[in-house]
Amino acid sequence: MNAKPILPLARVAGLLLFGALIAPGSTAAWGRPVEAEPAATDAQAGSLQEIDALRTARVASLTPDEALDERHIGERVRWAGGVYGIDGRCLTINFSRSGDHGEPRWTPEPTYQAFVACGPGIYDPELVHAYTNVTIIGRITGKQYIGMGGGGSDGATVSIEQLYRWSDCLAGDDSPVCKQGFLTAEPVAEE
């Protein structure tokens, strides 16, 4: 004979009371209503689209050192790093490995590689300056000597098609210097 145990009446009452507190349609603990997740804003949606465009760009899998070979001239690359210096329309960038979305991924093992990326104009100095983290998409145009920190070596040169600025501001900070996303270069006045 399969007898089912009978729960003590006090335990049944406790389970019913507990169930009433979490019944569908009731409020969460302590009487606060449960809030739905906020919908993405237009700015957030645009940012996600830009990161997706950056992540899915069709590029060759080359490092700046590999790009020194002349047979790679004209190939399209996506390289990330930190701006070391600016000379007019050209940025000298310390190369870093890229994360899943094309963002600079700084690791304990440095790459010891640098490249020069030149654009069609200059970028807002409030947004692009020394130590700014960027990802560029562009075409390899050749090589040049890059002197840095008392030494130097040949580095690849790239013509910038797109420059993505990564912000180091805290989430929610919407001041102009916290802009993250693709930047447009301002034309340079002809001399």
Residue pairs with C-beta under 8 A, 6 or more apart in sequence:
20 26
21 29
27 33
27 34
28 34
40 48
46 181
47 180
47 181
50 164
50 181
50 182
51 101
51 102
54 78
54 101
54 102
54 135
54 137
54 162
54 164
55 100
55 101
55 102
57 76
57 78
57 102
57 137
58 76
59 76
59 77
59 78
59 137
60 72
60 75
60 76
60 77
62 72
62 75
62 77
62 140
63 95
63 111
63 113
64 79
64 95
64 113
64 114
64 115
64 155
64 156
65 113
65 156
66 72
67 75
67 77
67 115
67 140
67 143
67 156
68 143
68 154
68 155
68 156
70 142
72 140
73 140
73 141
73 142
74 139
74 140
75 139
75 140
76 137
76 138
76 139
76 161
77 137
77 138
77 139
77 140
77 158
78 98
78 102
78 135
78 136
78 137
79 93
79 95
79 98
79 115
79 117
79 135
79 136
79 158
80 95
80 96
80 97
80 98
80 99
80 102
80 103
80 104
80 105
80 133
80 134
80 135
80 136
81 93
81 94
81 95
81 96
81 104
81 114
81 115
81 133
81 134
82 93
82 94
82 96
82 104
82 131
82 132
82 133
82 134
83 91
83 92
83 93
83 128
83 129
83 130
83 131
83 132
83 133
83 134
84 92
84 93
84 94
84 114
84 130
84 148
85 91
85 92
85 130
85 148
86 92
86 125
86 128
86 129
86 130
88 122
88 188
89 118
89 119
89 120
89 121
89 122
89 185
89 188
90 116
90 117
90 118
90 119
91 116
91 117
91 118
91 119
91 123
91 128
91 134
92 114
92 115
92 116
92 146
92 148
92 155
93 114
93 115
93 116
93 117
93 134
93 136
94 111
94 113
94 114
95 111
95 113
95 114
95 115
96 104
96 105
96 106
96 107
96 111
97 104
97 105
97 107
97 111
98 104
98 105
98 135
99 105
102 135
102 164
103 133
103 135
103 166
104 133
104 134
104 135
104 166
113 155
114 146
114 148
114 155
115 146
115 155
115 156
115 157
115 158
116 144
116 146
116 155
116 156
116 157
116 158
117 136
117 138
117 157
117 158
117 159
117 160
117 163
118 141
118 157
118 158
118 159
118 160
119 159
119 160
119 163
119 185
120 160
120 185
120 187
121 185
121 186
121 187
121 188
122 185
122 186
122 188
123 163
123 183
123 185
123 186
124 183
124 186
126 176
126 177
127 165
127 177
127 179
127 183
128 134
128 163
128 165
128 183
132 165
132 166
133 165
133 166
133 168
134 163
134 164
134 165
134 166
135 163
135 164
135 166
136 158
136 160
136 161
136 162
136 163
136 164
137 160
137 161
137 162
137 164
138 158
138 159
138 160
138 161
138 162
139 158
139 159
139 161
140 156
140 157
140 158
141 157
141 158
141 159
142 156
142 157
143 154
143 155
143 156
143 157
144 154
144 155
144 157
145 152
145 153
145 154
145 155
146 152
146 153
146 154
146 155
160 185
162 182
163 182
163 183
163 185
164 181
164 182
164 183
165 179
165 180
165 181
165 182
165 183
166 180
167 178
167 179
167 180
169 175
169 177
169 178
